[in-house]
Each structure stands twice: as C-alpha cells, then as structure tokens.
Amino acid sequence: MARARKKASGKKLRSAPRAPKNGVTLVVALRARPGREAGLEKELRTLVVPSRAERGCIAYDLHVSSDQPG
C-alpha cells in the first residue's frame, strides 16, 4: 500500500504505488505509417480507460512524442 508523504506546507502527498514483485512493466514504442498518425493515436486512446480498469493494472499511460512525427 502506498504511504503518504508530507510536503513542506504540511499537506500529504501520495507516493507512487509500488509494482508487485511478480508485476510486469511494458514500454512499447509504435510508429504510424505516414498519413495514419491520427488514426493510430485515436485507436490507442480508446485502450486507456479499459486497460486502467483491468484488475491488477497499476498504471497505463499513453505518451506522444513532441519531437518525432508519427
């Protein structure tokens, strides 16, 4: 269970949850074909909410590169 930390102002901050010992972390990099970038991003965004709702999911984040198209 995550422990709360205190900020200098005295307010509690939540620390990031720890992955279980048998947990799995995936980092996946995808590149869309030219002209298909928006379609790929749309499809990937539809996966965020259902993936986060899966039992055992601690975090599911989608990132888009700001310096590489596609």
N, CA and C atoms as an extended XYZ file, in Angstrom:
210
Properties=species:S:1:pos:R:3:atomname:S:1:resname:S:1:resid:I:1 pbc="F F F"
N         0.836       -1.174        0.000 N   MET     1
C         0.000        0.000        0.000 CA  MET     1
C         0.884        1.242        0.000 C   MET     1
N         0.499        2.234       -0.773 N   ALA     2
C         1.301        3.446       -0.875 CA  ALA     2
C         1.219        4.255        0.418 C   ALA     2
N         2.336        4.793        0.821 N   ARG     3
C         2.377        5.649        2.000 CA  ARG     3
C         2.280        7.103        1.573 C   ARG     3
N         1.696        7.900        2.420 N   ALA     4
C         1.581        9.324        2.117 CA  ALA     4
C         2.819       10.050        2.624 C   ALA     4
N         3.293       11.021        1.855 N   ARG     5
C         4.408       11.872        2.255 CA  ARG     5
C         3.860       13.243        2.585 C   ARG     5
N         4.622       14.011        3.335 N   LYS     6
C         4.203       15.375        3.645 CA  LYS     6
C         5.051       16.368        2.866 C   LYS     6
N         4.367       17.331        2.258 N   LYS     7
C         5.026       18.436        1.590 CA  LYS     7
C         5.496       19.422        2.640 C   LYS     7
N         6.345       20.339        2.255 N   ALA     8
C         6.825       21.367        3.177 CA  ALA     8
C         5.661       22.151        3.776 C   ALA     8
N         4.573       22.282        3.025 N   SER     9
C         3.406       23.023        3.506 CA  SER     9
C         2.606       22.221        4.524 C   SER     9
N         2.968       20.956        4.729 N   GLY    10
C         2.261       20.117        5.685 CA  GLY    10
C         1.189       19.242        5.047 C   GLY    10
N         0.855       19.493        3.772 N   LYS    11
C        -0.139       18.670        3.097 CA  LYS    11
C         0.466       17.316        2.741 C   LYS    11
N        -0.369       16.300        2.754 N   LYS    12
C         0.108       14.959        2.420 CA  LYS    12
C         0.139       14.765        0.908 C   LYS    12
N         1.192       14.147        0.429 N   LEU    13
C         1.319       13.764       -0.975 CA  LEU    13
C         1.280       12.254       -1.039 C   LEU    13
N         0.640       11.724       -2.043 N   ARG    14
C         0.627       10.276       -2.209 CA  ARG    14
C         1.868        9.862       -2.987 C   ARG    14
N         2.539        8.858       -2.498 N   SER    15
C         3.676        8.343       -3.251 CA  SER    15
C         3.146        7.382       -4.314 C   SER    15
N         3.931        7.182       -5.342 N   ALA    16
C         3.526        6.301       -6.429 CA  ALA    16
C         3.372        4.878       -5.908 C   ALA    16
N         2.371        4.148       -6.408 N   PRO    17
C         2.214        2.768       -5.974 CA  PRO    17
C         3.403        1.933       -6.425 C   PRO    17
N         3.748        0.963       -5.629 N   ARG    18
C         4.858        0.079       -5.985 CA  ARG    18
C         4.334       -1.101       -6.775 C   ARG    18
N         5.111       -1.511       -7.759 N   ALA    19
C         4.740       -2.679       -8.548 CA  ALA    19
C         4.933       -3.931       -7.702 C   ALA    19
N         4.048       -4.896       -7.822 N   PRO    20
C         4.232       -6.139       -7.084 CA  PRO    20
C         5.480       -6.867       -7.564 C   PRO    20
N         6.014       -7.727       -6.729 N   LYS    21
C         7.241       -8.450       -7.076 CA  LYS    21
C         7.102       -9.237       -8.369 C   LYS    21
N         5.929       -9.767       -8.630 N   ASN    22
C         5.740      -10.543       -9.855 CA  ASN    22
C         5.069       -9.711      -10.950 C   ASN    22
N         5.095       -8.379      -10.800 N   GLY    23
C         4.472       -7.492      -11.773 CA  GLY    23
C         5.257       -7.419      -13.076 C   GLY    23
N         4.604       -6.911      -14.072 N   VAL    24
C         5.199       -6.772      -15.399 CA  VAL    24
C         5.083       -5.315      -15.833 C   VAL    24
N         6.162       -4.761      -16.336 N   THR    25
C         6.152       -3.410      -16.885 CA  THR    25
C         6.449       -3.507      -18.370 C   THR    25
N         5.609       -2.901      -19.171 N   LEU    26
C         5.822       -2.879      -20.617 CA  LEU    26
C         6.039       -1.454      -21.072 C   LEU    26
N         7.025       -1.253      -21.899 N   VAL    27
C         7.244        0.029      -22.567 CA  VAL    27
C         7.221       -0.294      -24.052 C   VAL    27
N         6.253        0.252      -24.740 N   VAL    28
C         6.054       -0.081      -26.146 CA  VAL    28
C         6.178        1.187      -26.972 C   VAL    28
N         6.958        1.135      -28.022 N   ALA    29
C         7.101        2.275      -28.932 CA  ALA    29
C         6.499        1.883      -30.280 C   ALA    29
N         5.592        2.701      -30.759 N   LEU    30
C         4.945        2.461      -32.045 CA  LEU    30
C         5.178        3.659      -32.944 C   LEU    30
N         5.273        3.406      -34.231 N   ARG    31
C         5.387        4.482      -35.207 CA  ARG    31
C         4.342        4.227      -36.286 C   ARG    31
N         3.502        5.228      -36.506 N   ALA    32
C         2.443        5.117      -37.511 CA  ALA    32
C         3.022        5.276      -38.904 C   ALA    32
N         2.363        4.675      -39.847 N   ARG    33
C         2.734        4.904      -41.237 CA  ARG    33
C         2.389        6.350      -41.590 C   ARG    33
N         3.142        6.954      -42.488 N   PRO    34
C         2.848        8.341      -42.870 CA  PRO    34
C         1.382        8.506      -43.282 C   PRO    34
N         0.747        9.540      -42.739 N   GLY    35
C        -0.652        9.809      -43.032 CA  GLY    35
C        -1.627        9.071      -42.132 C   GLY    35
N        -1.139        8.151      -41.313 N   ARG    36
C        -2.017        7.350      -40.437 CA  ARG    36
C        -1.835        7.688      -38.961 C   ARG    36
N        -1.098        8.756      -38.666 N   GLU    37
C        -0.781        9.116      -37.287 CA  GLU    37
C        -2.031        9.344      -36.441 C   GLU    37
N        -2.969       10.131      -36.951 N   ALA    38
C        -4.179       10.454      -36.180 CA  ALA    38
C        -5.012        9.206      -35.908 C   ALA    38
N        -5.096        8.325      -36.870 N   GLY    39
C        -5.861        7.085      -36.694 CA  GLY    39
C        -5.259        6.189      -35.629 C   GLY    39
N        -3.934        6.071      -35.640 N   LEU    40
C        -3.267        5.242      -34.633 CA  LEU    40
C        -3.460        5.838      -33.247 C   LEU    40
N        -3.282        7.145      -33.139 N   GLU    41
C        -3.458        7.784      -31.830 CA  GLU    41
C        -4.884        7.597      -31.320 C   GLU    41
N        -5.866        7.746      -32.190 N   LYS    42
C        -7.269        7.570      -31.799 CA  LYS    42
C        -7.505        6.153      -31.274 C   LYS    42
N        -7.007        5.164      -31.995 N   GLU    43
C        -7.188        3.769      -31.568 CA  GLU    43
C        -6.501        3.502      -30.230 C   GLU    43
N        -5.294        4.028      -30.061 N   LEU    44
C        -4.572        3.814      -28.811 CA  LEU    44
C        -5.274        4.494      -27.643 C   LEU    44
N        -5.834        5.677      -27.874 N   ARG    45
C        -6.550        6.387      -26.805 CA  ARG    45
C        -7.783        5.613      -26.340 C   ARG    45
N        -8.403        4.833      -27.235 N   THR    46
C        -9.571        4.046      -26.836 CA  THR    46
C        -9.190        2.910      -25.880 C   THR    46
N        -7.915        2.581      -25.812 N   LEU    47
C        -7.465        1.492      -24.939 CA  LEU    47
C        -7.154        1.948      -23.516 C   LEU    47
N        -6.991        3.238      -23.296 N   VAL    48
C        -6.543        3.733      -21.995 CA  VAL    48
C        -7.533        3.390      -20.883 C   VAL    48
N        -8.786        3.796      -21.004 N   VAL    49
C        -9.767        3.589      -19.931 CA  VAL    49
C        -9.995        2.101      -19.653 C   VAL    49
N       -10.252        1.264      -20.666 N   PRO    50
C       -10.469       -0.150      -20.353 CA  PRO    50
C        -9.220       -0.833      -19.785 C   PRO    50
N        -8.053       -0.412      -20.207 N   SER    51
C        -6.825       -1.007      -19.674 CA  SER    51
C        -6.629       -0.634      -18.216 C   SER    51
N        -6.896        0.613      -17.875 N   ARG    52
C        -6.782        1.049      -16.480 CA  ARG    52
C        -7.794        0.333      -15.595 C   ARG    52
N        -8.930       -0.077      -16.162 N   ALA    53
C        -9.976       -0.752      -15.391 CA  ALA    53
C        -9.671       -2.231      -15.155 C   ALA    53
N        -8.688       -2.777      -15.847 N   GLU    54
C        -8.361       -4.191      -15.679 CA  GLU    54
C        -7.843       -4.468      -14.278 C   GLU    54
N        -8.248       -5.584      -13.739 N   ARG    55
C        -7.818       -5.994      -12.410 CA  ARG    55
C        -6.284       -6.072      -12.388 C   ARG    55
N        -5.688       -5.450      -11.404 N   GLY    56
C        -4.240       -5.502      -11.244 CA  GLY    56
C        -3.475       -4.403      -11.961 C   GLY    56
N        -4.166       -3.631      -12.797 N   CYS    57
C        -3.478       -2.546      -13.509 CA  CYS    57
C        -3.139       -1.438      -12.524 C   CYS    57
N        -1.881       -1.091      -12.428 N   ILE    58
C        -1.433       -0.023      -11.536 CA  ILE    58
C        -1.372        1.298      -12.292 C   ILE    58
N        -0.888        1.253      -13.509 N   ALA    59
C        -0.795        2.470      -14.314 CA  ALA    59
C        -0.821        2.094      -15.789 C   ALA    59
N        -1.415        2.946      -16.580 N   TYR    60
C        -1.425        2.781      -18.027 CA  TYR    60
C        -1.380        4.190      -18.589 C   TYR    60
N        -0.275        4.538      -19.195 N   ASP    61
C        -0.088        5.886      -19.706 CA  ASP    61
C         0.258        5.845      -21.183 C   ASP    61
N        -0.311        6.760      -21.914 N   LEU    62
C        -0.047        6.892      -23.342 CA  LEU    62
C         0.702        8.195      -23.556 C   LEU    62
N         1.817        8.128      -24.232 N   HIS    63
C         2.632        9.317      -24.498 CA  HIS    63
C         2.801        9.490      -25.998 C   HIS    63
N         2.842       10.735      -26.427 N   VAL    64
C         3.068       11.061      -27.836 CA  VAL    64
C         4.336       11.902      -27.908 C   VAL    64
N         5.221       11.523      -28.791 N   SER    65
C         6.476       12.262      -28.939 CA  SER    65
C         6.201       13.655      -29.480 C   SER    65
N         6.847       14.630      -28.870 N   SER    66
C         6.697       16.002      -29.336 CA  SER    66
C         7.758       16.369      -30.375 C   SER    66
N         8.755       15.511      -30.531 N   ASP    67
C         9.830       15.845      -31.464 CA  ASP    67
C         9.959       14.858      -32.626 C   ASP    67
N         9.178       13.780      -32.626 N   GLN    68
C         9.217       12.827      -33.731 CA  GLN    68
C         7.797       12.606      -34.242 C   GLN    68
N         7.535       12.931      -35.492 N   PRO    69
C         6.198       12.701      -36.024 CA  PRO    69
C         5.877       11.213      -36.103 C   PRO    69
N         4.618       10.901      -35.940 N   GLY    70
C         4.176        9.518      -36.117 CA  GLY    70
C         4.280        8.687      -34.881 C   GLY    70
